[in-house]
Amino acid sequence: MSMWSVRTRALAGVAVASGAVAAGVLVSPSAIVGTVDAVAADPFLFGLLVAGLYLVRPLLAWPTTPLAVVVGYGYGVAVGIPVALAGVVVTVLPVFVAARWLATDNAEATRDADPRTAGVSSEDSDSGLLERAGETVARYYETAGPLRGVIASRLAPIPSDVATCAAAVSGIEARRLVIGTVIGELPWTVAAVVVGASAATITASGLEGVGVALSLACGVAAVLLLAGPAYHRIRTGSRTRTDGADSASRSTDS
């Protein structure tokens, strides 16, 4: 596949993502949940509504937490938690597949590119930036480990789709993505479902019930989860540099 084809796909992906963000701003979850009360009494219609919301979520770049509030409002805590977790998994998989597809094509084009022309064209600067971003993500997962890295990225208060794309371009297996997503999203999902289940009516203000305290708690949990691997990597790097300096010193003395 030619570099032009890969670049065209990348530009198309950026265009779709930009359109999704714009659509998400114009059609926010707060504007949708006003219709929830009308169908909450009908389990069949409510189930169709929930399925539709989760299916269109990637296209509108919505966060997953407000949808879990809706699920909790209609199904309660006991049923709402597994339904919301299943919805999160279903809704991140299309993003994962699309990002993996673009990343794979870009890697193939880079491998097949003529080394004599590498770095000559100014158009390659964007590819270089993407490569550096990919290397940063790869180092993160190399340090944290695949499963731990996915869990920490889900615990951290960052957009779900950003974490999904990072996992996709780093080559994380779909199975590890699913397991890590379920574990990492569990605190957010439980809190959101409880907020929805305890709401007398589902409103825009109800979506703000999962607030700063939970974000801080999940952020701290993500840092603690990564502290051990990060310390090990720093210590290993320091030992390697020290051993290299000692070897150089002995060579000079001899």
Disulfide bonds with the S-S distance in Angstrom:
none
